[in-house]
Amino acid sequence: ITHRLREIAFLNAGVKIDLKDEREENKEISYKYNGGISEFVSYLNKNKDLLFSKPICFKGKKDDIEVEAALQYNDGYIENILSFANNINTEEGGTHLAGFKASITRVINDYARNNLLSNGRKSPLKEEESNLSGNDVREGLTAVISVKLLNPQFEGQTKTKLGNSEVRSVVSYIVGEGLNNFLNENPSVSKRILAKSISALNAREAARKARNLIRQKNGILGLGTLPGKLADCSEKDPLFREIFLVEGDSAGGSAKQGRDRRFQAILPLRGKILNVEKARLHKILENNEIRSMVTALGINIGEDLDIEKLRYYKVIIMTDADV
């Protein structure tokens, strides 16, 4: 309840919502945010390192459709975009979210082709080359998009996807115009956004090259050959097979002695595993321990993932107490 009431207060700037829990004495909570969805974005981005201090906000109305959006970048790699229609959380997105994403991608690409980076060199994007992708420009993006309209049409099994086709173009126009003006009027912030997007593009290209190199050397991520340090089991049905991921060869040796060879496999891993939440894809693909895990499981990753090829239906992570 508190989560939903806080959400409504964010979406309606200046509205105060009081919650009183009569099961306990003196337990009252009030929500009021004069900054509206701008404060919402700041709330979502708390405890994160930001590219710029204040969220960028857009607001407009066209064809009886009210549009309000706010966005801000952090130095992470994950996008977090919340969308709402008439204060309803559209968890499955819809036309308003599609219009928002399209406008962000279009405007940043246009800016990238026509402006300088923060270090003074020309943007590497050329007309004949591929654009920044939507994923590139949304890396590290936190945003809230809210629309209000008559007769909203909700789709999907849970009715949390906005289906009004006319909303997409309205959102795209209002957000696109607002973002374009902001980028041109705030070059220092714009260059940071652009540099981050191009960094994401370079990382994507590096990941593609790393993936292709691995495929050329070993087939798809080397899945044709199991890791040499894997002590496999004799059971053939993956439903009854389990694999233990253990730290180091010493722990692996003890685990191998104590296992049931019929259905228990052991994979020793060396050292501290890479934190994939904070790593680019090409760094993940280059990590030998992660590649060993992927190869042992047999399912591959990304676009090549095939869950039907999973070799073990139970994965047990057996780590030291200090992990």
The 8 nearest C-alpha neighbors of each residue, nearest first, counted from 0:
[[1, 3, 2, 4, 5, 18, 6, 7],
 [0, 2, 4, 3, 5, 18, 6, 28],
 [3, 1, 5, 0, 4, 6, 7, 8],
 [2, 4, 6, 0, 5, 1, 7, 8],
 [5, 3, 7, 1, 6, 2, 0, 8],
 [4, 6, 8, 2, 3, 7, 30, 1],
 [5, 7, 3, 9, 4, 8, 2, 10],
 [8, 6, 10, 4, 9, 5, 11, 3],
 [9, 7, 5, 11, 10, 6, 31, 14],
 [8, 10, 35, 6, 7, 36, 11, 39],
 [11, 9, 7, 8, 35, 36, 12, 6],
 [12, 10, 8, 9, 14, 35, 7, 13],
 [13, 11, 35, 33, 32, 14, 34, 9],
 [12, 14, 33, 32, 31, 15, 11, 35],
 [15, 13, 12, 31, 11, 8, 16, 32],
 [16, 14, 31, 30, 13, 17, 8, 29],
 [15, 17, 30, 29, 31, 14, 8, 18],
 [18, 16, 29, 28, 30, 19, 15, 27],
 [17, 19, 28, 27, 29, 20, 16, 1],
 [20, 18, 27, 26, 21, 28, 17, 25],
 [19, 21, 22, 26, 23, 27, 18, 24],
 [22, 20, 23, 19, 24, 26, 25, 27],
 [21, 23, 20, 24, 26, 19, 25, 27],
 [24, 22, 21, 26, 20, 25, 19, 27],
 [23, 25, 26, 21, 22, 20, 27, 19],
 [26, 24, 27, 23, 20, 19, 21, 22],
 [27, 25, 24, 20, 23, 19, 28, 21],
 [28, 26, 19, 18, 25, 20, 29, 17],
 [27, 29, 18, 17, 19, 30, 26, 16],
 [30, 28, 17, 16, 18, 31, 27, 15],
 [29, 31, 16, 15, 5, 8, 17, 32],
 [30, 32, 15, 14, 8, 13, 33, 16],
 [33, 31, 34, 35, 13, 12, 9, 8],
 [32, 34, 13, 12, 35, 31, 14, 38],
 [33, 35, 38, 32, 37, 12, 36, 13],
 [36, 34, 12, 9, 37, 32, 33, 38],
 [35, 37, 39, 38, 9, 10, 40, 69],
 [36, 38, 39, 40, 35, 69, 34, 54],
 [37, 39, 41, 34, 36, 40, 35, 42],
 [40, 38, 36, 42, 37, 41, 9, 43],
 [39, 41, 43, 37, 42, 38, 142, 44],
 [42, 40, 38, 44, 39, 43, 45, 37],
 [41, 43, 39, 40, 45, 44, 38, 37],
 [44, 42, 40, 41, 45, 39, 141, 79],
 [45, 43, 41, 42, 47, 40, 46, 141],
 [44, 46, 42, 47, 43, 41, 48, 40],
 [45, 47, 44, 48, 43, 42, 49, 41],
 [48, 46, 45, 44, 49, 73, 74, 75],
 [47, 49, 73, 74, 46, 50, 75, 44],
 [50, 48, 73, 51, 72, 74, 47, 52],
 [49, 51, 73, 72, 74, 191, 48, 52],
 [52, 50, 49, 53, 188, 72, 71, 54],
 [51, 53, 49, 54, 50, 71, 41, 72],
 [52, 54, 51, 55, 71, 41, 37, 70],
 [55, 53, 71, 70, 37, 69, 56, 52],
 [54, 56, 70, 69, 71, 53, 57, 37],
 [57, 55, 69, 68, 54, 70, 37, 58],
 [58, 56, 68, 67, 177, 174, 69, 59],
 [57, 59, 67, 66, 68, 56, 173, 60],
 [60, 58, 66, 65, 173, 67, 61, 57],
 [61, 59, 65, 64, 66, 63, 62, 58],
 [60, 62, 64, 63, 169, 65, 59, 66],
 [61, 63, 64, 60, 169, 65, 165, 166],
 [64, 62, 61, 60, 65, 148, 149, 147],
 [63, 65, 148, 61, 62, 60, 147, 66],
 [66, 64, 60, 147, 146, 59, 63, 148],
 [67, 65, 146, 59, 58, 60, 145, 170],
 [66, 68, 58, 145, 57, 144, 146, 59],
 [69, 67, 144, 57, 143, 56, 145, 58],
 [70, 68, 56, 55, 143, 142, 37, 54],
 [71, 69, 142, 55, 54, 141, 143, 40],
 [70, 72, 54, 141, 140, 55, 142, 73],
 [73, 71, 140, 139, 50, 141, 49, 74],
 [72, 74, 49, 139, 50, 48, 75, 47],
 [73, 75, 48, 139, 49, 50, 72, 76],
 [76, 74, 139, 73, 77, 277, 138, 48],
 [75, 77, 139, 138, 78, 74, 277, 276],
 [76, 78, 139, 138, 75, 79, 140, 137],
 [79, 77, 140, 139, 138, 137, 141, 80],
 [78, 80, 141, 140, 142, 77, 81, 139],
 [81, 79, 142, 141, 143, 78, 82, 140],
 [82, 80, 143, 142, 144, 79, 83, 90],
 [81, 83, 144, 89, 143, 145, 88, 92],
 [84, 82, 88, 145, 89, 87, 86, 144],
 [83, 85, 146, 87, 86, 147, 145, 89],
 [84, 86, 147, 87, 146, 83, 148, 145],
 [85, 87, 84, 83, 88, 7, 10, 145],
 [88, 86, 84, 83, 85, 89, 159, 82],
 [87, 89, 83, 90, 82, 86, 84, 159],
 [90, 88, 159, 92, 83, 160, 91, 82],
 [89, 91, 92, 159, 88, 160, 82, 81],
 [92, 90, 160, 89, 159, 93, 155, 161],
 [93, 91, 160, 89, 90, 96, 82, 161],
 [92, 94, 161, 160, 96, 95, 162, 97],
 [93, 95, 167, 97, 96, 162, 161, 166],
 [96, 94, 167, 98, 97, 93, 166, 170],
 [95, 97, 99, 98, 94, 93, 92, 100],
 [98, 96, 94, 100, 99, 95, 101, 93],
 [99, 97, 167, 171, 101, 95, 170, 96],
 [98, 100, 96, 102, 97, 171, 101, 170],
 [99, 101, 103, 97, 102, 98, 96, 104],
 [102, 100, 98, 104, 99, 103, 97, 105],
 [101, 103, 175, 171, 105, 99, 104, 100],
 [104, 102, 100, 106, 101, 105, 107, 99],
 [105, 103, 101, 133, 102, 107, 106, 108],
 [106, 104, 102, 108, 103, 107, 101, 109],
 [105, 107, 109, 108, 103, 104, 102, 179],
 [106, 108, 110, 109, 104, 105, 111, 103],
 [109, 107, 111, 105, 110, 106, 104, 131],
 [110, 108, 106, 112, 107, 111, 105, 113],
 [109, 111, 107, 113, 108, 112, 114, 106],
 [112, 110, 108, 109, 113, 114, 122, 107],
 [113, 111, 109, 110, 124, 114, 122, 108],
 [112, 114, 110, 111, 109, 115, 122, 121],
 [113, 115, 111, 110, 112, 122, 116, 121],
 [116, 114, 121, 119, 122, 120, 117, 113],
 [115, 117, 119, 190, 118, 120, 122, 121],
 [116, 118, 190, 119, 115, 191, 194, 187],
 [119, 117, 116, 120, 115, 190, 121, 194],
 [118, 120, 116, 117, 115, 121, 122, 114],
 [121, 119, 116, 115, 118, 122, 117, 123],
 [120, 122, 115, 123, 116, 119, 114, 112],
 [121, 123, 124, 115, 111, 112, 116, 120],
 [124, 122, 121, 125, 112, 111, 197, 120],
 [125, 123, 122, 112, 128, 111, 126, 130],
 [126, 124, 128, 127, 123, 112, 129, 122],
 [125, 127, 128, 124, 129, 112, 130, 123],
 [126, 128, 125, 129, 124, 130, 123, 112],
 [129, 127, 125, 126, 124, 130, 123, 131],
 [128, 130, 131, 127, 124, 126, 125, 132],
 [131, 129, 132, 108, 128, 124, 126, 125],
 [130, 132, 135, 108, 200, 136, 133, 129],
 [133, 131, 135, 134, 130, 136, 104, 200],
 [132, 134, 135, 136, 104, 137, 131, 100],
 [133, 135, 137, 132, 136, 138, 131, 199],
 [136, 134, 132, 199, 196, 133, 137, 138],
 [135, 137, 196, 133, 134, 138, 104, 132],
 [138, 136, 140, 134, 135, 78, 139, 133],
 [137, 139, 76, 78, 140, 135, 77, 136],
 [140, 138, 76, 75, 77, 78, 73, 72],
 [141, 139, 72, 78, 137, 138, 71, 79],
 [142, 140, 79, 71, 80, 70, 78, 72],
 [143, 141, 70, 80, 69, 40, 81, 140],
 [142, 144, 81, 69, 68, 80, 82, 70],
 [145, 143, 68, 82, 67, 83, 81, 142],
 [144, 146, 83, 67, 84, 82, 66, 68],
 [147, 145, 66, 84, 65, 85, 67, 83],
 [148, 146, 85, 65, 84, 64, 66, 145],
 [147, 149, 64, 151, 63, 150, 65, 146],
 [150, 148, 151, 147, 63, 64, 85, 152],
 [149, 151, 152, 148, 163, 153, 147, 85],
 [150, 152, 149, 148, 153, 163, 161, 162],
 [153, 151, 162, 163, 161, 150, 154, 160],
 [152, 154, 161, 158, 160, 162, 159, 151],
 [155, 153, 158, 160, 162, 161, 159, 152],
 [156, 154, 158, 157, 160, 159, 153, 91],
 [155, 157, 158, 154, 159, 160, 153, 91],
 [156, 158, 155, 159, 154, 160, 153, 91],
 [159, 157, 154, 155, 153, 156, 160, 161],
 [158, 160, 89, 157, 91, 90, 153, 155],
 [159, 161, 93, 91, 154, 92, 89, 153],
 [162, 160, 93, 153, 152, 94, 163, 154],
 [161, 163, 152, 153, 93, 94, 154, 164],
 [164, 162, 165, 152, 166, 161, 94, 151],
 [163, 165, 166, 162, 167, 94, 168, 161],
 [166, 164, 167, 163, 168, 169, 94, 162],
 [167, 165, 169, 164, 168, 95, 163, 94],
 [166, 168, 98, 94, 95, 170, 169, 165],
 [167, 169, 171, 170, 166, 172, 165, 98],
 [170, 168, 172, 166, 171, 167, 173, 61],
 [171, 169, 173, 167, 98, 172, 168, 174],
 [170, 172, 98, 168, 102, 169, 174, 99],
 [171, 173, 175, 169, 170, 174, 176, 168],
 [174, 172, 170, 176, 175, 171, 177, 59],
 [175, 173, 177, 171, 176, 172, 170, 178],
 [176, 174, 102, 172, 178, 177, 173, 171],
 [175, 177, 179, 173, 174, 178, 172, 180],
 [178, 176, 174, 180, 175, 179, 57, 173],
 [177, 179, 181, 175, 180, 176, 174, 182],
 [178, 180, 176, 182, 181, 177, 175, 106],
 [181, 179, 177, 183, 178, 182, 184, 176],
 [180, 182, 178, 184, 179, 183, 185, 177],
 [183, 181, 189, 179, 185, 184, 180, 186],
 [182, 184, 180, 181, 185, 186, 179, 189],
 [183, 185, 181, 182, 180, 186, 179, 189],
 [186, 184, 182, 187, 183, 188, 181, 189],
 [187, 185, 189, 188, 190, 183, 182, 184],
 [186, 188, 190, 189, 185, 191, 117, 182],
 [189, 187, 191, 190, 186, 185, 192, 51],
 [190, 188, 186, 182, 192, 191, 187, 193],
 [189, 191, 193, 117, 116, 187, 192, 188],
 [192, 190, 194, 188, 189, 193, 195, 187],
 [193, 191, 189, 195, 190, 194, 196, 188],
 [192, 194, 190, 196, 195, 191, 189, 197],
 [193, 195, 191, 197, 196, 192, 190, 198],
 [194, 196, 198, 192, 193, 197, 191, 199],
 [197, 195, 136, 199, 193, 135, 198, 194],
 [196, 198, 200, 194, 199, 195, 193, 201],
 [197, 199, 195, 201, 196, 200, 194, 202],
 [200, 198, 202, 196, 135, 197, 201, 203],
 [201, 199, 197, 203, 198, 202, 135, 204],
 [200, 202, 198, 204, 203, 199, 205, 197],
 [201, 203, 205, 199, 204, 200, 206, 198],
 [204, 202, 200, 206, 201, 205, 199, 207],
 [203, 205, 207, 201, 206, 202, 208, 200],
 [204, 206, 202, 208, 203, 207, 281, 209],
 [207, 205, 281, 209, 203, 204, 208, 280],
 [206, 208, 204, 210, 205, 209, 211, 203],
 [207, 209, 211, 205, 210, 206, 212, 204],
 [210, 208, 206, 212, 207, 211, 281, 205],
 [209, 211, 207, 213, 208, 212, 206, 214],
 [212, 210, 214, 208, 213, 209, 215, 207],
 [211, 213, 209, 215, 214, 210, 208, 216],
 [212, 214, 216, 210, 211, 215, 220, 217],
 [215, 213, 218, 219, 211, 217, 212, 216],
 [216, 214, 212, 213, 218, 217, 211, 219],
 [217, 215, 213, 214, 218, 212, 221, 220],
 [216, 218, 221, 214, 215, 213, 220, 219],
 [217, 219, 214, 221, 215, 220, 216, 223],
 [218, 220, 214, 221, 222, 217, 213, 299],
 [221, 219, 213, 214, 222, 218, 217, 299],
 [220, 222, 217, 218, 219, 223, 224, 294],
 [223, 221, 294, 224, 220, 219, 297, 225],
 [222, 224, 221, 218, 225, 217, 219, 294],
 [225, 223, 222, 221, 226, 294, 217, 227],
 [224, 226, 295, 294, 227, 222, 223, 229],
 [227, 225, 229, 228, 291, 224, 295, 294],
 [228, 226, 229, 225, 230, 224, 291, 266],
 [227, 229, 226, 230, 266, 267, 265, 225],
 [230, 228, 266, 226, 227, 231, 265, 267],
 [231, 229, 265, 264, 228, 266, 232, 255],
 [230, 232, 264, 229, 265, 233, 263, 260],
 [231, 233, 264, 260, 262, 261, 263, 234],
 [232, 234, 261, 235, 262, 260, 231, 263],
 [235, 233, 262, 261, 232, 236, 240, 239],
 [236, 234, 237, 233, 240, 239, 232, 262],
 [235, 237, 238, 239, 234, 240, 310, 311],
 [238, 236, 311, 240, 310, 239, 312, 235],
 [237, 239, 312, 236, 240, 311, 313, 241],
 [238, 240, 237, 236, 262, 241, 312, 234],
 [241, 239, 262, 237, 311, 238, 312, 263],
 [242, 240, 313, 263, 311, 314, 264, 312],
 [241, 243, 264, 314, 265, 263, 315, 311],
 [242, 244, 315, 265, 316, 245, 264, 314],
 [245, 243, 316, 266, 317, 267, 315, 265],
 [244, 246, 267, 317, 318, 251, 268, 243],
 [247, 245, 268, 267, 318, 250, 269, 251],
 [248, 246, 269, 268, 267, 249, 250, 251],
 [247, 249, 251, 250, 267, 252, 246, 268],
 [250, 248, 252, 251, 247, 253, 246, 267],
 [251, 249, 253, 252, 248, 247, 246, 254],
 [250, 252, 248, 254, 267, 249, 253, 245],
 [251, 253, 249, 255, 250, 254, 248, 256],
 [254, 252, 256, 250, 255, 251, 257, 249],
 [253, 255, 251, 257, 256, 252, 258, 250],
 [254, 256, 252, 258, 253, 257, 251, 265],
 [257, 255, 253, 254, 258, 252, 259, 251],
 [256, 258, 254, 255, 253, 259, 252, 260],
 [259, 257, 255, 256, 260, 254, 263, 264],
 [258, 260, 261, 263, 262, 257, 232, 264],
 [261, 259, 232, 263, 262, 258, 233, 264],
 [260, 262, 233, 232, 259, 234, 263, 240],
 [261, 263, 240, 232, 234, 260, 259, 241],
 [264, 262, 241, 232, 259, 260, 242, 258],
 [265, 263, 231, 242, 232, 230, 243, 241],
 [264, 266, 243, 230, 242, 229, 244, 255],
 [265, 267, 229, 244, 243, 245, 230, 268],
 [268, 266, 245, 251, 247, 246, 248, 244],
 [269, 267, 246, 247, 245, 288, 266, 270],
 [268, 270, 247, 246, 267, 271, 288, 248],
 [271, 269, 272, 268, 247, 246, 288, 273],
 [270, 272, 273, 269, 246, 268, 274, 322],
 [271, 273, 270, 274, 288, 289, 269, 268],
 [272, 274, 275, 271, 283, 286, 278, 289],
 [275, 273, 276, 277, 272, 278, 283, 271],
 [274, 276, 278, 277, 273, 283, 279, 280],
 [277, 275, 274, 278, 76, 279, 77, 75],
 [276, 278, 275, 274, 279, 76, 75, 273],
 [279, 277, 275, 276, 282, 280, 274, 283],
 [278, 280, 282, 281, 283, 202, 277, 275],
 [279, 281, 283, 282, 206, 284, 278, 202],
 [280, 282, 206, 284, 283, 279, 205, 209],
 [283, 281, 285, 280, 279, 284, 278, 286],
 [284, 282, 280, 286, 281, 285, 279, 275],
 [283, 285, 281, 282, 286, 280, 290, 209],
 [284, 286, 282, 283, 281, 287, 209, 290],
 [287, 285, 283, 289, 284, 288, 290, 282],
 [288, 286, 290, 289, 291, 285, 284, 283],
 [289, 287, 291, 290, 286, 268, 292, 269],
 [290, 288, 292, 291, 287, 286, 293, 283],
 [289, 291, 287, 293, 288, 292, 294, 286],
 [292, 290, 288, 294, 289, 293, 226, 295],
 [293, 291, 289, 295, 290, 294, 296, 288],
 [294, 292, 290, 296, 295, 291, 299, 297],
 [293, 295, 297, 222, 291, 292, 296, 290],
 [294, 296, 292, 297, 293, 225, 291, 226],
 [297, 295, 293, 310, 294, 309, 298, 292],
 [298, 296, 294, 295, 309, 308, 310, 299],
 [297, 299, 305, 309, 308, 304, 306, 296],
 [298, 300, 304, 293, 303, 297, 305, 294],
 [301, 299, 304, 303, 302, 298, 293, 305],
 [302, 300, 303, 304, 299, 305, 298, 280],
 [301, 303, 304, 300, 299, 305, 298, 210],
 [302, 304, 301, 300, 299, 305, 298, 219],
 [305, 303, 300, 299, 298, 301, 302, 306],
 [306, 304, 298, 307, 308, 303, 299, 309],
 [305, 307, 308, 309, 298, 304, 299, 297],
 [308, 306, 305, 309, 298, 310, 304, 297],
 [307, 309, 298, 306, 305, 297, 310, 296],
 [308, 310, 298, 306, 297, 307, 296, 311],
 [311, 309, 237, 296, 297, 308, 312, 240],
 [312, 310, 237, 240, 241, 313, 309, 242],
 [313, 311, 238, 237, 240, 241, 314, 310],
 [312, 314, 241, 311, 242, 315, 240, 238],
 [315, 313, 242, 241, 243, 316, 312, 311],
 [314, 316, 243, 242, 317, 244, 313, 241],
 [317, 315, 244, 243, 318, 245, 314, 242],
 [316, 318, 245, 244, 315, 243, 319, 246],
 [319, 317, 245, 246, 316, 322, 320, 244],
 [320, 318, 321, 322, 317, 246, 245, 250],
 [319, 321, 322, 318, 317, 246, 316, 245],
 [320, 322, 319, 318, 271, 246, 317, 270],
 [321, 320, 319, 318, 271, 246, 317, 272]]
